[in-house]
Amino acid sequence: MNDEKMIEGSIAHASIEAVAGGYCADPFAILGPHKVPSRDAWTVRAFLPQAETAEVLLENGHVVAMERLHKEGVFLATMHGDPAPYRLHFRDWQGGTAVIEDPYRFGTVITSFDLHLHSEGRLLESWNTMGAHCMTIDGVTGVRFAVWAPNAETVSVAGDFNAWDTRRHPMRLRDAGIWEIFLPGAKAGDSYKYLVRSRHQGYQQLKADPFGFASEKPPKSASIVCDIEQYEWNDTAWMESRGHTNWLKSPISVYEVHLESWRRGPDGQPLTYRELAEQLVRYVTGMGYTHIELMPIQEHPFSGSWGYQVTGYFAPTSRFGGPVDFMYFVDACHRAGIGVIMDWVPAHFPKDAHGLAWFDGTALYEHADPRQGEHRDWGTKIFNFGRDEVREFLVANALFWLKKYHIDGLRVDAVASMLYLDYSRKEGEWMPNKYGGRENLEAIEFLRRFNEQAHTVPGAFTIAEESTSFPGVSRPVYTGGLGFTMKWNMGWMHDMLHYFGEDPVHRKYHHNNITFSMLYAFTENFLLPISHDEVVYGKKSLIGKMPGDQWRKFANARAFLGYMFAHPGKKLLFMGCDIGTYDEWDSNASVPWEILRYPIHDAFRAYVRELNLLYRTSPALYQIDSEHTGFEWIDFSDVDQSTISFLRRAEDRSDCIVFACNFTPVPRPRYAIGVPEAGYYREILNSDSEIFGGSNCGNAGGVMSVNEPRHGRPCTITVTLPPLAVLAFRMDRP
């Protein structure tokens, strides 16, 4: 028996079979260089199923032929002395040759400290450790891969670099259930997945990388190696200014966008990130919005989910370009003075086979019990918020977008579904918490931790889409709140849409709908949303919700938006609402921009632009949104005429605006309103102006007050209230 076979006798035949079969649990114990015990020799074993012959090229120039140990391509070479640097040279079955680095000669690359932090759920920038990273080790370039799969028997990485042979590159298991490997020759642009073989029930599945920075364009689903450090940002001025901005005292007027259907190219294709950086940014700046809110742009397999069923949490969707292209888009927004808010979906994830569901043959990211781990209405899985590593994954993901992509704010979707264990569940379909209640204590703790960490990023803010009266959503964690910066005011939205859906003749019976919100307006830091959810699935467009003929529909919509911009709270409008589209939103088509050739739609757009201008230039409309000192009723009791009047004040108490609203189609001449001071009150907004498509009923630019007490105020102005209109007055000062 020759030396090689004697040495190989120390390696169990079963281990060689495992390597050849692609199910070796400890490949580094078999493959690569190994010192021969008690002998002045060392061996190299390599698995090269593509090779007909192979040899070891030593650094000193010696060449050692390798013996085939297994018909599937396991080779062995023995050298005298101590292990030394080497490469592998092989000839394939077609006669081609190649020289490669052996991935199994490299040591571990993830630090023990990172593994320890991960096991405790405290690796808050885990994207730097997990996933695929281009790197150089000992002068050799390649990609380091790392994935968490603690219940896997084996994990291998397959991709463009190994002809998608799932046997070729089994990974090394480290502590905390993390598998890693450094693959020389792999490079940016290569597609890849992990083959995860579970210890349980023979489960195996090709999985996309949970930390993948880029993905193939759906319906393909592989991850793509991507170097996201290459982009050079040009938004330093914005980022520095953002870090010193108190958003609660700043104007926030948000334009909500579904990128795939905002505007389409000449052949019906969605615009790219770089095209959007030009066209969308130009539109938003021209309209006077302060922020863009993007419906989820993380990778998702099904366009019909609008992005709310995410599989690639660390990858911007490839539908519109790559990660660098999306960075360019955000950069362009910032350079134009526009903030970027991203919808973020930590509440649930889809069941797609390549995604997070059943990742290592167990309920790894989700709850195992369907009473806690599944949204039956949505057909999705629920994250296990009680697991340290899952909380780490989500918190790190939030920080990733805020830090690496310079996202300014995260709007968290479906918060109510996270807060309550019985959300959309019948009796017997949910489990109470340890105190017997319905609150999801683990999710609450997660949301608090997420908000604490998100607010460590200078100038970043968070917004909750929360539809219940859960207390303290936008109150600090240290006071017992959830810690969000702001919360959507869903109650205001529902009340207002119900009110404006009534025929004006009946509105006096629903007057409470337009005044009730002021009873709770300052219990949270509110944002007033007219979002995509309100203009789809049979709910009609904003114009379509309004009663009456065309003139009344548009007048009602102008009055609605006028009151919205006057009401305390930040603002959000979904695309299409600001041009008065008749049809509901269609996610498979473009916003119907062609309607702007009709004067009524172009005038409506001009009105929204004017509202944004007035809002952004009037501290009285944004400085005190969350305290009662920023709002004062003048008269909310004129029920029969369906009118209201009120004041908005800035921190400088002398800076105030008087609003008067008439929600019927009947003009109100000589309508008396109490005002706080004597002087000339200039009309700074009239939603009935002819330039906005109205009847041009107004007050010739303004009115002079008289010293006649009214509504508890020392003076009175007498105005003409146009039909279905909102007026705003500011007193002239020297």
N, C-alpha and C positions, 0 to 999 in steps of 0.2 A: 504493500500500500504506500503511495507516495505521500510527501509531507502535507500537500494540500488536503488530501482526503483524510489523513490522520487528524489534522486540525479541524476539518469540517465535521468530523465525528463528534466534536464537542457541541455542535449545534443540532438540536433536535430536528428530525426530519419534518415534524409537524410545523415547526416555525418557518421552514423554507416553503412548505405548502401554503402557509398563511400569507407569506409575502407574495407568492405567485398567484394566490387566489384573491388578493386584495382585501384580506380581513385580518391583517396583522395588527394586534393592539399595541405593540411596542416596537415599531420599526427601527428605531435608533439602536435597539439592543442587537439587531441582526445586521442591518445595513450599515455602510460606512466603514471607517477604519476602527480596528480593534487590536489591542495588544494581546499577543498569545501568552497565556500564563506560563511561567517557568521556562520561557524560551526567548531567545534573542530574535524575535520575529513578530510581525504584525500582518494582519489581513485586511483586505478590502472586499466587501460584498456589495454588489449593485444589482438592482432590478431594472433590466433594460429589455422589455418585451419587444421593442422595435429592432433589437440588434441581432445580427447573425453571428458576429464575433466582437470581442471587446478586449481592451487592454488598458493598463494603468500607465499614465505618463507621469513620471516622478519629476520633481523640481530639478534634480541633478541631471536630467536628460535621459535617465534609464527608462526603458520600456519593458513592462512586465505583462505577459499575456494572461488573460483571465480564462478560467475554466467554466464551462457551462454546468451548473449544478442542477438546473431544472429546465425542462423543455420550454417553459413559458418565459425564460429569460433571466433567471437568477445566476449571476456570475461570481466567481471567486478568484482572487489573486493573493499570493503570499510573498512578502518581502522580508529580508533580514534587517535587523536593527530596530530603531524606534519609529513610530508613525511620523510621516513627513508630508508636506503639502503635495497634492497630486491633482490631476484631472483625469477624466475618462475619455477614451477614444474608442469609437465603435463604427462598424460597418453595418448598414441596415440591409434588409433582404432585397432591396432594389439596387444595391451596389453603391449607394451614397455613403459618405462618411461624415462624421461630426466629432468635435471635441467639446465636451461639456464639463461644467463644475458639478461635483457631487453634493447635492443638498444635505446628505447625511453625514458629511464631515464637519458641519458647522454646529456650534454649541447652541445653548438656549439664548433667546434674544429678549424675552420679557423678564423684567426684574422681579425678584421675589417680593419686593415691597409692593409693586403694582398688583401682584396676585393676592397679597394680603388685603390690600385696600378693596379689591374687587369682591373678595369673599365677605367683606363687611358692608358692601354697598356704598363705599366712600370714594370710589375712583371716579370723580366727578368730571374729568376730562377723558373718559374712557375711550373716546374715538382715537386718541393718540396711541393707545395700546392695542385695541381690537381692530379687526378689519384687515384691509390690505394696504401696505405702506411700501413705497419704493424706498430702497435704502442700499447702502454699500457697506459690506463687511469684509475686512481684510483685503480691500481693493477689488472685491467682486460685487458687481451690481446685480440687483434682483429685487424681489418683493417678499416682504414678511407677511404671512397670513396668520391670523389668530381668530378663534371663534369659541364661544362658550357653549358647551354641550356636555354637561356633567354625567348624563346617563347614557352616553354613547359608548359602544364597545370599540368602535374605530371611527375616525373621521379622516377623509382624504380630500384633497383639493384637486379639482379637474378643470381644465380650461384650454384656451388656445395654445398655451405653452406646452401642453402634453397630449395634444390631439384628443382631449376630452376622455382620456383613459383613466377611469376612476381608480384603477389599481396602482398607478405609477407613483403617486406621492402621498402615502399615508402620513399623518401628522403625529407630532409628539404630544402626549398628554402631560400637562403640568398641574400644579395644585389648583384648587378652586374650580376644577372642571374645564380649564381652558386648554385648547389644542392649538399648537403653533408649528410653523415650519418656515424656513427661509428658502425660497426657490430662486437660485441663480438663473439669470436669463429671462425670467418673467419680467414684464415691463408694463408701463402705463399704456392703456388701450386694450390690454388683454381682457377677454371675457372669462368669467370663472363662476363656479359654484362649489359647494361642499357636499360630498356624499356622506351623509350621516347614517351610520349603522347603529341601531339601538341595542342595548342589552335586553330589551323587552319585546317579546312576541315577534321576533324576526323583522321588526320595522326597519326600513331603509328608505332614504329619500334624498334626492338632490335638492339642496336648499340654497337660495340666494343668501348673500352675506348680510346679516342684520345691521352691520356697520358699514356696508358698502357705500362708497362716496358717489357712485354713478351706476346706472342700470341700462340695460338694453331697452330699446324702444318697444313698448308693448305691441303685439302680444308676446314677444320674446321676454324672458324674465331673468337672464343671467346678470350678475353684477359685473362691473367693469373696473379694473384697476385705474385709479385716477390720482394724479398729484394735484391736490387743491391748494398747495402752497405757492404755485407759480404766479398767481394773479397779483398785480401791483395795484393797490387801491389808490384812488384819487379823491377820497372823501374825508380827508383829515379835518378840514374846517367843520364839516357837518358833525362828525363824531365828537369833536371837542366841544362844540356848542351843545350837542345833545346831552353830554354828560353833566351840564350845568342847568338843564331845563327842568322846570317843575311842570310836568304835563297837565296836572290838575288845574293849573292857573294859566294854561296856554290854550289857544284855539286848536281844536281837533275836529276837522271835517273830513270824513273818510269816504273814499270812493271804493266800493266793494266790487271786485272784478273776478270773473271766471275767465282765465286767460284763453282757454280753448275756444270760447265763443264771443270774446269781446269784438274782435274784428278778424275777418278772414281775407286771405289773399285772393288773387284773381281766379285761381282754380279751386277755391273753396278750402284751401289748406289753412290751418292756424298759423298765426305769425310766430316767428322765432323770438327768443329772448332779446336778441339784438335789434330786431325790428320793433319789438315792443318798447325797448329802451328809447327809441326815437318817437314812435307814434303815440303810444300810451302816455308817456311822460309829457309830451307836448300837449296832449288833450287835457290831462289832469292839471298841469300848471295853468293852461289857458282858462280853465273853469274855476280856478281858485281853491281847489281842495288842498288840504295840508298833508294828507296821507292816502296811500293806496293800501287796501286790504286785499290780499290774494287768497282766494279760496284754495284749499290745500294744494301745494305744488310738490309735496313729497311724492315719491314714485308710488303709483297705484296701478293695478292691472286693468281695471274696468273704468272706462271714461264715464259711464253712466252713474258711477258713485260720486261724480264731481270732485273726486280726490279724497273723500272722507273714509275710504277703506284703504289704508296705507299698508304697503308691504316693504317699501324702502325708506325707512325713517331718516336716514342720513343722506339721501340722494334726491336732488331736485329732479322732477320728472324729465325724462329724455325726450318727451313729445316736442319740446320747443328748443332743444339744444343741450349742451353739456354744462357741468358745474361752473366752469369759467364763464360761460355765456350768461348764466344766471347771476354770477357775481357782477358782471358788467352791467346787467340790468339794474341791480340794487345800487351800484355805484352811480349810474346815470340818474336815478331817482334822487339820490342824496346831493349830487352836484346841482340838481335843479331845485333843491330845497324841499323835496318831497320825502316824507317818511314812509317806511314800508312795514306793514303789519302782515303777519302770516298766520293763517288758520292752522292750529296745531291740534292733533287728534290723539290724546292719550287715553281716551275712554274705552276704545275697542279697536280690534283689528280683524281682517278677513281670514277666512279659512283656506285660502289658496295654498296648494301643496308646497309651493316653493317659498312660502312666507314663514311667519313666526309660529303658526299654529302647529302644535304637536312636534316641536322642533327636534328634539332628540328621542322621540318615541314616548315622551311623557308630556304632561301639561307643564311645560317649562316656563313660558311667559304668561300663560293663562291659569286661571283656577281650574282644578281638576273637576270639582263639583259643578255641574251645569247650573245649579241654583245660584251660583256666584260667578261662573265663568262663561256664560253665554247670553247674548242678547238674541232672543228668538225672533223678535220683531225685525231685527236687522240682519239676522243670519251671520253674526260675528262673534268673536271671542272677546272676553273681558280680561284685561291685565290683572295679574295677581299683585295688587298693590302692597300686600303684606310681605312680599319677598324682597330681601335687600337688593339682590342683583337686578330685579325688575325695576324697582324704584330708581336704582342707579342708571339703568338704561334710559329711562324716560327723562330724568333730570339732566343727565349728560346730553341727551338729544336736544333739550330746550337750550342749554348753554351753547351747544354746537352752533345752532342757527344764529343765536345772538352774537357769538364771538367770531365765528369763522365766516359768516355771510353778512354780518353787520345788520341783521334784521333788528328793527327798532322796537317792535311789540309783538307779542304772541296772543292771539285771540283763541282761547281754549274752548273747544267744541264740546257740547253735550255734558256740561258740568253736572247738571241735575241727575243724569243717569249714573254718575259716579258717586253722588252724595247719598243715595238711598238704595238700600238693599232690595226694596220691593218695587223699584222703578219698573213700570210696565209689566208687572208680574201679578198673577192671581194668588189667592190664598193657597198656601202649601207649595208655592213655586219659589219661595225665598227662605233664607235662613236669617233669623234675628242676630244682632250682635251679642257680645258677651253680657251686656246689660239687659238684653231682651228687647232692645229698640230696633228701629228700622234704619238708623244712620250707619253708613259704611265708614267705620272708624279708621280703617286702614287707608281708604281713599282720601279721607279728610286729612290724615297725617301726611300723605303723599303730596296733596295739593299745597299744604302749608310749607313743606320742605321745598317743593318746586318754586313757589313764590319767593321764599327767602333767598334761594340761590339765584333766581332770575334777576332779582333786584340788586344783586352784587355787581351786575354789569352796568356801568355808568349810563344813565339815561334810558335804560330799557324799561318797558312797562308791560303789564299783562292785563288781559280783559277776559272776563268770564261770560260765556253764554249760559246763563243760569235762569231758569224760568220759574223758580219757586220763591218762597219767602224765607229761604234759609238765611239765618242771621249772620251779619258780619262778613259777607262775601268780599267786600272791598275794604275791610278794616284790617289793620296790622295783625300779624300773628301774635305779637306779644300782648295784644289785648284780647286774644281769643278768637280773632277773625281768621279767614282763610288766606288773607294777604294779597288778594288781587288789587291791582291799581284801580280798575274800573269794572263795572258790571253792566251788561245790556239791560235796559229798562223795558222788559217784555210787557209788563203791565200797561205802561203808557202806550206802547205800540198797539196792543189789542184794543184798549179803550178808544184810542183815536180812530183806528180803522173802523171800529163798530160805529162810532159817532158819525163819521163822514160817509159811511155806507147808508145812513138813514136819509130819506127825503127831507130837505130843510124844513118842511112844514111840521115834521114830527120831532125835530131836534130839541125843542124845548122840553120834551119828555125824557131826554137823555143828557141833559145839561151836566149831570154829574160826571159823565165820561170825560169831559174836557177839564174838569176842575179837581177830580179825585186824586190825580197824580201828585198834586202839591201837598197832600197829606203825608206822603212818604218820600218826596223828592230828595230829601237831604239825609235819608237813612243810609244811603250808599253813594259812592261816586259813580253816577250813572252816565251811560252812553245811550242815546236814542237811536234805535236801529230801524231802518226800513231795508231789510236784507233780502237776499235771494229767496229765502223761505216764504216770503210774503207775496211773491209774484210768480208762483209756479203751482202745478198740480191742482188746477181749477180755482185757485184763489184770485185770479185775474191780475192784470197789471195795475199799477198805481192809478193810472187814468181810468182803467176799466172798473175800478172799485167805486168810482164817483158816480152819483146819480145825475140824471138829466141829459139834456142835449149836449152837443159838443162844447158850446160856450160854457155851460154850467160845469161840465166835467173838468175843463181846464181851470176855471175860476175856483172850483172846489179844491183842486190839487194845489193851486198856488196858495190858497188860504191854509191848507193843511201844512205845506212846507214852511210857510211864513210863521205859523205858530210853532212848528218844530224848531226852527232856528232861534225863535225868541224864548223858548222854554229852557229852563236850566238843564244842562247835560250836554255832553259832546254829541256829535252828529255822525250818522252813517247813511249813505244812499247806495243802493245797488245800481249797477250799470243799466242804462236804458230808462231808469226812472227819471233822470234829469233831462230827457228829451221827449218825454210824454209818449212812450210807445203804447200802442193799443193792445198788442198781443202779449200774452205771458212770455216769460223767458223760455227760450228753446236752447238747451245746452248743445244742440247739434248744428246750430246755425249762428250767424253773426247777429249782433245788435243791428236792427234795421236802420242804419245810418241814412239811407236814402230818404227817409221821411223828413229830414231837415230841409229839404227843398220846399216844404210847405210852411208858410209863414207862422202858423199856429205852433208848430213844433220848434221852429227856430226861436220864436219869441219865448217859449217855455224854457228853452236852454239858456237864453239870456237872463231870464228871471233867476234860475238857480245860480248862475254865475254872479249875479248881483247879490243874492243872499250870502254867498261865500265871501264876497268882498266886504259886505257890511259886517259880517260876523268876524272876519279876521282883523278888521280895523277898528273894532269896538270892544275895548276891554270890559265894558258892562255886560257883554254877552258871553264872556268866557272866564273872567278872573274869579268869580265866586259862583261856581256851579254846584257846590256840595254843601253850602251853608245857607241858612234862611236869610242872611243879611244881603244876599244878592238878588232877592226877589221880593216884591211887595204887591199884593193885590190892591188895585184901585177899586174895582167893582166886579164881583163875580156873580152878583145876584140878579142880573137882568135876564132872567130865564125866558120870559115871554118873547123877547126880541133876539134871543140866542146870541148875545154879545158878551164880551168880557174885556176888561182893560186891566193893565198891570204895569209895574215898573221893573226894569232890570238895572242893577247898580254895579259899578266897578268898585275896587278897593278905595279909590278916591270917590267919596260919597257924592261929590258934586257931579261926577260923570254918570249920568243916568239916561235911560231911554224909556219913553212912554209908548206902550203898545195898546192898540185898540183893534179888536177883531169882531167882525160881523159875519156870522155863519149862516145867514139867510140871503136869498137873492133880492132882498128889498133894500134899497138905499135908505140910510138913516140921516136925513139932514138935521142940522143944528143939534148934534148929539153932544151933550155936556160931559166933560171928564175932569175930575179933580187932579190938579198937578201940584208938585211940591214947592214951586217958586214962581215968581212973576217974571215974565219975559216973552220973547218971541220963540215959538216952538216950530222949528223947521221940519218939514215932512221929508224924512230921509228914506222912507220906503213906502210904496203904495203898490200892492200886488195887483191892483186894477188898472195900472198904467197901460196906455195903449202900446208902449214898447214891449210889454210883456204879454200882449194879447188881450188886454182888458178893455173896459168901456171908457176909460179915462175920466172916471168920476173921482174928484179929489178936492184938494184944498189950496190950489194955486201956489203951492210951494211951502205953505206954512200958515200958522195962526198966532195971534197975540193973546196972551192970557188976560183975564180980568181978575181983580181982587175980590173974588166971590168964593167963600169956602164951599167945598163940595167933596164928598167921599172922605171926609176927615183930612182934607188938604186945604191949604190957605187960599189957593187960586183955582181958576177954572179955564179950560179951553173949550171952545165950542167948534166942533168939526163936522164935516160931512163924512159919514161912514159909507164907503162904496159897497155894493152888493158882493157877498161872498169874498170878502177881502180882509187883508191885514194891513194896518197902517203903523208906522213907527215915526216918532217925533223926538228930536233932540233940541234942547234949548240953546240958542245962540249965546255965546259968552264973548266978552271983549278979548 
